[in-house]
Amino acid sequence: MAKQEKPLMGEALVKEVCRRIRVARSYWDAHNNAACRGERERALALYDTLTQEQKEKIPQQLRVWLRYRSEKCFSAHRTPPKSKRQPKI
């Protein structure tokens, strides 16, 4: 996928944050934790660029999931995922 030439601004940025949170939640519901982790990090990075007024435009259910619900499994205090499973000998 090609990189965007212009950074998102205003309503487009808010819509993109909402979209990314919804995609992360769908990965979460499908138990695809690796994809969820990556999408959540992208959503969180965009969310942190929003102003307070823009953050209020994001539905509360999405904000709660992004900030608190997923912190339970994806925060820094959790054990990181393993790269590959070792075969039993």
Backbone bond lengths (Angstrom), bond angles and torsions (degrees), N, CA, C in turn:
res aa  C-N    CA-C-N  psi(-1)  N-CA   C-N-CA  omega(-1)  CA-C   N-CA-C  phi
1 M - - - 1.435 - - 1.522 109.09 -
2 A 1.328 117.08 137.15 1.455 122.01 -178.51 1.524 110.82 -75.88
3 K 1.323 115.55 149.46 1.456 119.94 177.64 1.521 109.66 -73.51
4 Q 1.313 115.12 149.89 1.450 119.40 176.29 1.514 109.19 -71.85
5 E 1.326 115.39 142.17 1.453 119.20 179.93 1.521 111.59 -82.65
6 K 1.342 117.24 -35.38 1.451 121.42 177.90 1.519 109.41 -111.57
7 P 1.324 117.36 137.63 1.469 118.03 174.55 1.529 109.60 -69.67
8 L 1.308 115.82 149.86 1.459 120.78 -179.89 1.517 110.15 -69.84
9 M 1.329 115.47 145.91 1.459 121.15 -179.73 1.518 109.21 -137.96
10 G 1.306 117.56 153.57 1.448 123.85 171.25 1.516 114.71 58.71
11 E 1.324 115.95 -130.69 1.465 122.42 -176.42 1.527 111.94 -62.85
12 A 1.324 117.39 -34.72 1.467 120.20 179.37 1.526 110.57 -63.43
13 L 1.314 116.55 -37.62 1.462 121.08 178.62 1.525 110.97 -67.28
14 V 1.327 116.54 -42.30 1.466 121.00 178.32 1.527 109.90 -62.60
15 K 1.334 116.83 -44.23 1.464 120.76 179.04 1.525 111.68 -62.55
16 E 1.325 116.82 -39.61 1.460 120.73 -179.69 1.529 111.14 -67.02
17 V 1.321 117.41 -39.59 1.467 121.06 177.33 1.531 109.45 -62.35
18 C 1.326 116.99 -46.10 1.467 120.83 178.85 1.523 110.94 -60.59
19 R 1.326 115.91 -42.97 1.463 120.17 -179.28 1.526 110.85 -62.44
20 R 1.323 116.06 -45.31 1.465 119.67 -178.91 1.523 112.17 -65.70
21 I 1.326 117.42 -37.19 1.465 120.15 177.26 1.523 109.61 -65.02
22 R 1.329 117.17 -42.47 1.471 120.05 179.17 1.525 111.54 -64.36
23 V 1.332 117.24 -38.70 1.466 120.56 177.37 1.526 109.76 -64.56
24 A 1.323 117.07 -43.91 1.474 120.76 178.53 1.524 110.60 -61.21
25 R 1.335 116.65 -40.94 1.471 119.77 178.65 1.524 111.28 -65.43
26 S 1.319 117.61 -36.17 1.468 119.31 178.54 1.525 110.29 -67.65
27 Y 1.342 117.10 -37.87 1.469 119.93 175.23 1.524 109.95 -64.73
28 W 1.332 116.62 -39.93 1.467 122.16 178.89 1.527 109.74 -60.29
29 D 1.324 116.64 -47.22 1.461 121.24 -179.42 1.519 111.98 -64.19
30 A 1.338 116.40 -29.11 1.462 121.34 179.41 1.528 112.00 -87.69
31 H 1.340 117.51 3.74 1.467 123.61 -179.92 1.526 112.09 61.91
32 N 1.323 116.72 31.12 1.460 121.99 176.44 1.530 106.96 -100.66
33 N 1.332 115.32 79.73 1.459 120.45 -170.42 1.517 114.05 -68.22
34 A 1.315 118.72 -34.70 1.465 120.23 -179.68 1.523 110.55 -64.88
35 A 1.313 117.10 -46.06 1.463 120.72 178.85 1.528 110.46 -67.06
36 C 1.313 116.70 -38.09 1.462 121.36 179.05 1.518 110.35 -62.85
37 R 1.311 116.66 -43.18 1.459 121.55 -179.77 1.534 110.69 -59.92
38 G 1.317 117.09 -46.75 1.465 120.56 -179.45 1.514 112.32 -65.03
39 E 1.309 116.84 -45.21 1.464 120.72 -179.33 1.527 110.91 -67.06
40 R 1.333 116.74 -37.92 1.460 120.62 178.12 1.524 110.62 -64.47
41 E 1.320 117.95 -39.71 1.464 120.65 179.15 1.517 111.13 -65.00
42 R 1.344 116.94 -39.83 1.463 119.87 177.00 1.525 111.04 -64.93
43 A 1.334 116.16 -42.79 1.468 120.40 179.28 1.523 110.38 -63.88
44 L 1.309 116.70 -41.98 1.460 120.65 -179.35 1.528 111.21 -66.05
45 A 1.330 117.36 -38.63 1.465 120.79 177.82 1.530 110.47 -62.69
46 L 1.322 117.01 -43.01 1.462 120.20 177.40 1.529 110.83 -68.75
47 Y 1.318 116.94 -40.19 1.465 121.71 -179.60 1.526 110.61 -59.83
48 D 1.313 117.01 -38.09 1.464 120.68 -178.74 1.525 112.49 -69.02
49 T 1.339 118.21 -16.75 1.463 120.75 178.16 1.526 112.12 -86.71
50 L 1.326 117.66 -10.33 1.463 121.34 -177.09 1.526 111.62 -74.67
51 T 1.327 115.24 151.46 1.459 120.58 172.27 1.528 108.12 -80.39
52 Q 1.314 116.81 169.58 1.469 120.71 -179.18 1.527 110.86 -61.72
53 E 1.324 118.14 -39.31 1.465 121.58 179.74 1.527 110.85 -65.00
54 Q 1.337 116.18 -39.52 1.466 120.08 178.74 1.522 111.17 -68.58
55 K 1.323 117.31 -37.68 1.463 120.84 178.42 1.524 111.41 -62.18
56 E 1.319 116.25 -34.19 1.456 120.10 179.65 1.527 112.47 -70.44
57 K 1.326 117.36 -19.65 1.465 121.31 178.10 1.533 112.33 -77.50
58 I 1.324 116.90 -17.77 1.463 120.88 178.16 1.521 107.63 -78.52
59 P 1.337 117.81 131.98 1.462 119.62 -179.34 1.529 111.79 -55.02
60 Q 1.326 115.28 142.08 1.461 120.71 -175.50 1.527 112.00 -59.06
61 Q 1.316 117.03 -37.16 1.466 120.50 -179.70 1.528 110.98 -59.83
62 L 1.324 117.51 -39.33 1.459 120.98 178.84 1.526 111.30 -71.79
63 R 1.327 116.09 -40.80 1.467 118.96 178.74 1.516 111.56 -62.72
64 V 1.323 116.97 -42.05 1.465 121.04 -179.96 1.519 109.89 -63.13
65 W 1.316 116.72 -44.81 1.466 119.14 -179.13 1.522 110.25 -62.73
66 L 1.313 116.85 -44.84 1.467 120.62 -177.14 1.518 111.93 -63.99
67 R 1.302 117.03 -45.69 1.453 120.56 -172.93 1.518 114.41 -84.48
68 Y 1.325 117.70 -38.45 1.463 119.30 -169.48 1.518 113.62 -116.02
69 R 1.309 117.36 -50.50 1.467 120.52 -174.82 1.516 111.52 -60.36
70 S 1.317 117.47 -47.27 1.452 119.68 -176.94 1.525 112.56 -80.45
71 E 1.337 118.22 -14.60 1.461 120.62 175.36 1.523 110.73 -59.36
72 K 1.317 115.85 -31.17 1.464 120.98 -178.29 1.522 111.53 -56.70
73 C 1.318 116.92 -38.19 1.462 120.29 -176.03 1.517 114.27 -105.83
74 F 1.326 118.70 -21.55 1.454 119.82 -172.21 1.515 114.78 -115.70
75 S 1.313 118.51 7.15 1.459 119.35 -178.40 1.526 111.06 -76.03
76 A 1.314 115.86 170.65 1.462 121.74 -173.75 1.524 112.74 -67.40
77 H 1.325 118.84 -25.06 1.461 120.17 -177.50 1.528 112.54 -76.59
78 R 1.316 117.93 -8.88 1.461 121.48 179.87 1.529 110.69 -80.98
79 T 1.309 115.84 155.00 1.458 120.97 176.34 1.522 108.30 -69.55
80 P 1.343 118.35 130.56 1.463 119.31 -179.12 1.534 111.23 -68.65
81 P 1.321 117.08 155.85 1.458 119.80 -179.89 1.522 111.03 -67.26
82 K 1.313 116.11 150.24 1.460 120.88 178.62 1.522 109.10 -84.22
83 S 1.328 115.64 149.75 1.458 119.02 -176.01 1.533 111.85 -75.74
84 K 1.327 117.76 -49.05 1.455 120.96 179.78 1.519 109.39 -142.96
85 R 1.266 114.87 152.00 1.463 120.39 179.12 1.535 109.22 -85.77
86 Q 1.306 116.05 134.08 1.456 121.39 179.85 1.531 109.45 -80.59
87 P 1.331 117.68 134.74 1.478 119.49 178.20 1.524 110.73 -70.71
88 K 1.317 115.41 145.98 1.459 120.33 178.28 1.529 108.95 -77.66
89 I 1.306 114.61 137.42 1.471 119.40 179.07 1.494 110.03 -114.85
